[in-house]
Each structure stands twice: as C-alpha cells, then as structure tokens.
Amino acid sequence: MAYSDISRSISELIESHGIPKREVYLDNENSGQIIPEALKAMEDAYRWSGRGHPSITHLMGWISYQALYEATLRITSAINCSPEEIIYTHSGTEANNLAITGSALSSPNKRKILVSSIEHLSVVFPAERLEKQGFKVIKIPVNKDGFVNLDFISKHVDRETLIVSVAVVNHEIGTIQDVEAVRDTVRDKNKDVLIHTDACDALGKIPLDMKKLDVDLASFSSHKIYGPKGVGALYVKEGVRLEPIIHGQLSTQKLWPGVENVPGIIGFSKAVEYMHNNFKENVLRMIKLRDRLINGILERVDHAMLNGPFGEKRAPDNVNISFLYCEGEALTVELSLNGIYVSSGSACTSRVLEPSHVLLAIGRRHEEAHGSLLMKVTPFHVLEDIEYVLDVLPDAVKRLRSISPVKPLKQVR
Ligand SMILES: Cc1ncc(COP(=O)(O)O)c(C=O)c1O
C-alpha cells in the first residue's frame, strides 16, 4: 500500500476514533512522554547552545561542543564511566547494530556469536545478517521466566567466540538478568570474548554502574527513559576496539560519523539526570503501580496469565499479561476507544502480527502470545490511572471473548 493510502486510512481512523474523555498512556515500551526538564533544556538548546556543529572551530561550534560535553558528563556520572566511553547514535537500534556488527568487523577471524533467544530484534537481526555471511550464531535458551541458561553459555563459549549479548532487562517480559553471572561464566571460558548488554530498558529502572557491571559494550535509548526520540548511545569500555559500520566525516566521534543531535542529547542527559536523582522514589512508585495493575487484572479476569517473573526480578515498570480466548490486537483497539493505550504481542512487531519471539522462547503457545498485552507504568502515573484501567479492561476482555469463535471448556466469566 502506498504511503499516501496508509496516511489517508490512518486519518479516517483518527477521525472515527475521536479523543476520549479520559486517557491513560501505558505504551511506554514503544515510546512515551518527555520529562518537562528535558523538554525545556531542548527548547533552550535549539535556540542557543545546540545550534552550532560541535566539531567546527568558531564560537558557536565551541559552545555546542561544550554543551555536548556537559550533557555527556550528566550521563557518565549517572552510570559511572568516562565521557570517552560514550558513543552517541540516533537510536538504541543503531547502538545495538554498532555493538554486534562493529565487533564482527573488528575481529573477522572470530566467527561465533551468542545472543539470548529473547533479545530485542535490533540485536537479533544484525546477528542473523552476520549468520548469512558465514558467522555461527547461537541463541541462548531461557527458562519460563526468561532467565538465560548459564550452563548452556559455558558449554558454547570457546576460542572462536567473538561476542555474547544478553540484555540486563528484557523489554517485553521485564526479566532482570544476572549479567554479572553471565559475564563471569563467559570470562571463565575465554576472557577475550566481548560482553554486550542491551541496557535500553534498564536505565533509570534498575541500578546501573558500568564499573561494577564490567561489560565491554552497553546500549542505551533516550526515549526509553522519557527523553526525546532519536537519540541513543553505546558504552564502549576503554580499550575495546570496534569498526565503524557507517562512514562519513565531521563528528567528534569516529565510530558514529555525522553531526550529533546536540539538542536531543541534552534532552536525553536531562532525562537521565532526573531519573538518577529521583531513582528510589521513582522505582518504589512504579513497583506499587505495577503490582496493583498485575494483581488487579489477575483477580478480575479469568484465563489471564502473567508473562515474566513475579517480584523483585521483574523490571519495576513492566506488566505483560496473556488473555486466553482473546485477540491482543482487537483488545488494543477496544482499550484505545476508552482512552487506554497499550500494545499487544511484541510491541516492536505489533504491526507485523507475528507472535512475539520472546513469548515463544519462554514457552508460550502461539495463541497465548497473540492474546498478550504489554503495559509499562511510569513514575508519572497515579493510582487513579491504574484503577481506571482495572475498571475498563475486564469488560473489554469479556466483550471480545463473547464474540470470539474460540471459547474455554468452562464458561468464561
Ligand atoms: C531493549 C531495547 N533495545 C533496543 C530498543 C530500540 O531502541 P530505539 O527505539 O531507540 O531504536 C528498544 C526499544 O524499544 C528496546 O526496548
């Protein structure tokens, strides 16, 4: 379908949908709001400090360079690393691509890559592309809660292994992985293997100290921490060598050429600073909202099951529930009509209508994966938002089940 046709049909959808009286935005996996401090700093930067090109030698260039450096210090002091270890990209996707493909280009003789079977597609796809070029890609299995199998890693890491990639927090099911244990398992077998962690969903949600984590590479995405879209970063530990995967000139950083999005990076740094300075209150608040939402849904809706672990090994914002005998996509539309915005299956593939590879990897059946909803609370939600969802969602599920051709053996409530 042509872009203009899609745009016309989307305009019609917006018009027929209308603006609901009450709105609760829970699709923070896909993107979300910007922290006001970040927005304000960006507005100022577009007018002044972020206007010039940070690599150019005139006053506006120097001012821009200084603003970029100060933004970087905000980020590095939150995650405990040095400014030279941060490479800006324009998304978490680009950071993940640079980590996987950049390391393959820098060590072409090592041809074995291990990635967990529940990684974000921006890790899985570059690995699969390398597989087509002759690399051996091994997917690390996970248990029913999404924890990687350390024995499997130990068995498969050898002298040929280039990189092992396991996310600290899984974006779909919220599993908080023991990356330090993964790191030690890998280094016990071969200390030269690179350890990459996708930390896009971890920043601001769990404590992150790069010195303590001691991985070689870690990816970040601004909009996952309530900063602007279109900014990402890759932490590259001092001494780790990567080859650039895009080429050009004029950048303060060789690994990702092209002018830095200085106003965006300033917004990102302000979001990081806000989440760092308010870490404890934010996390406690999110856990309270998360648990109210999970428990409320499981109490009120039959044939519903939580995906991912219960309790402290779950990211504080993550709620992922499968509703049997219910189509996830239809449920997102039904909820949208009531002003509740969530995503279904895998958020990142929800337009593709493929069951989430993450849910399949933890052992969910296709119909369970298709009937799943992913919701992410933020520190900016209030309890009334969650109560509103708990009022609306059970009826929405009931209505869809009443018209679904697939029914449970026992009558659904
Ligand atoms: C874990 C994880 N990695 C990578 C990405 C990609 O980040 P971006 O949207 O900035 O490309 C996301 C985005 O949702 C994510 O959740």
The ligand as a Gaussian input file, in Angstrom:
#p B3LYP/6-31G(d) Opt

LIG

0 1
 C       15.590000      -3.331000      24.907000
 C       15.516000      -2.422000      23.720000
 N       16.554000      -2.360000      22.888000
 C       16.554000      -1.539000      21.838000
 C       15.467000      -0.757000      21.548000
 C       15.497000       0.136000      20.354000
 O       15.635000       1.480000      20.743000
 P       15.191000       2.638000      19.733000
 O       13.697000       2.662000      19.741000
 O       15.814000       3.868000      20.292000
 O       15.734000       2.272000      18.410000
 C       14.338000      -0.804000      22.368000
 C       13.148000      -0.014000      22.037000
 O       12.055000      -0.249000      22.429000
 C       14.370000      -1.654000      23.489000
 O       13.319000      -1.759000      24.322000

